[in-house]
Amino acid sequence: MKENIILKAHDLILENINKDSIVVDATCGNGHDTLFLAERVKLVYAFDIQEEAIHQTQNRLKDFNNVKYILDSHENILNYVTDYDGVIFNLGYLPGSDKLIKTNHRTTIKTLENLNQNKKGFILLVIYPGHLEGFIESVAITSWLDKKNIKYRVIRNPYKTEKESPYIVFWNYNSF
Ligand SMILES: C[S@@+](CC[C@H](N)C(=O)[O-])C[C@H]1O[C@@H](n2cnc3c(N)ncnc32)[C@H](O)[C@@H]1O
């Protein structure tokens, strides 16, 4: 069963896309979110630093021709993509794989900094504070957002109130 927080993230994405949208999946992993997007938008850019993740995503999306796969860190998104309507991040590690390879607060903040120069579209992050790096990442993201004065929404699962439960952070530069 899909994590409830992912269903909430997908609902929020639905409110912000249409069939002509271009969306970046900054952490494609096993390709579940890429598939959700590819079924609904014109073009998806799927980034990951792991070859295994890119292959998994390509395999899951073999019937789709509206996905560009990029084996590179999301820090470099703007080297490949200039026109986009939104960027999504599902942070953490690739489920069923090496847990040592996971998103990191330094690279995540660098990417947010890059995207903040562009100020385009929506940004959605699913954050997992239940493991140490995820917790550090969650604090780093909140303090970065506050420093930048960005108005953002936090969405939590009301039935999972533990402080380590995953949650969503969302903002849209188009509606500032
Ligand atoms: C939680 S998984 C993503 C799950 C995926 N969205 C799905 O639907 O299956 C996080 C992914 O982020 C990737 N990752 C870690 N650091 C990255 C970076 N700097 N740039 C791009 N991807 C990164 C990991 O390799 C991992 O596959």
The ligand as an SDF file (V2000), in Angstrom:
LIG
                    3D

 27 29  0  0  0  0  0  0  0  0999 V2000
   12.9930    8.0280   -1.3700 C   0  0  0  0  0  0  0  0  0  0  0  0
   13.8980    7.7110   -2.8500 S   0  0  0  0  0  0  0  0  0  0  0  0
   12.7990    8.3480   -4.0780 C   0  0  0  0  0  0  0  0  0  0  0  0
   11.5530    7.5130   -4.3000 C   0  0  0  0  0  0  0  0  0  0  0  0
   10.9140    7.7280   -5.6420 C   0  0  0  0  0  0  0  0  0  0  0  0
   10.4330    9.0840   -5.8230 N   0  0  0  0  0  0  0  0  0  0  0  0
    9.8360    6.7020   -5.9770 C   0  0  0  0  0  0  0  0  0  0  0  0
    8.6840    7.0780   -6.2610 O   0  0  0  0  0  0  0  0  0  0  0  0
   10.1760    5.5090   -6.0060 O   0  0  0  0  0  0  0  0  0  0  0  0
   15.1900    8.9280   -2.8330 C   0  0  0  0  0  0  0  0  0  0  0  0
   16.1170    8.8780   -4.0410 C   0  0  0  0  0  0  0  0  0  0  0  0
   16.9250   10.0580   -4.0270 O   0  0  0  0  0  0  0  0  0  0  0  0
   18.1270    9.7450   -4.6910 C   0  0  0  0  0  0  0  0  0  0  0  0
   19.1180   10.7910   -4.4390 N   0  0  0  0  0  0  0  0  0  0  0  0
   19.8940   10.9910   -3.3540 C   0  0  0  0  0  0  0  0  0  0  0  0
   20.6400   12.1050   -3.5050 N   0  0  0  0  0  0  0  0  0  0  0  0
   20.3220   12.6290   -4.7230 C   0  0  0  0  0  0  0  0  0  0  0  0
   20.7550   13.7650   -5.4420 C   0  0  0  0  0  0  0  0  0  0  0  0
   21.6630   14.5980   -4.9460 N   0  0  0  0  0  0  0  0  0  0  0  0
   20.2170   13.9870   -6.6690 N   0  0  0  0  0  0  0  0  0  0  0  0
   19.2780   13.1420   -7.1890 C   0  0  0  0  0  0  0  0  0  0  0  0
   18.8260   12.0550   -6.5490 N   0  0  0  0  0  0  0  0  0  0  0  0
   19.3440   11.7890   -5.3210 C   0  0  0  0  0  0  0  0  0  0  0  0
   18.4810    8.3700   -4.1360 C   0  0  0  0  0  0  0  0  0  0  0  0
   19.3890    7.7140   -4.9900 O   0  0  0  0  0  0  0  0  0  0  0  0
   17.0910    7.7060   -4.0860 C   0  0  0  0  0  0  0  0  0  0  0  0
   16.8510    6.9340   -5.2210 O   0  0  0  0  0  0  0  0  0  0  0  0
  1  2  1  0
  2  3  1  0
  2 10  1  0
  3  4  1  0
  4  5  1  0
  5  6  1  0
  5  7  1  0
  7  8  2  0
  7  9  1  0
 10 11  1  0
 11 12  1  0
 11 26  1  0
 12 13  1  0
 13 14  1  0
 13 24  1  0
 14 15  1  0
 14 23  1  0
 15 16  2  0
 16 17  1  0
 17 18  1  0
 17 23  2  0
 18 19  1  0
 18 20  2  0
 20 21  1  0
 21 22  2  0
 22 23  1  0
 24 25  1  0
 24 26  1  0
 26 27  1  0
M  CHG  2   2   1   9  -1
M  END
$$$$
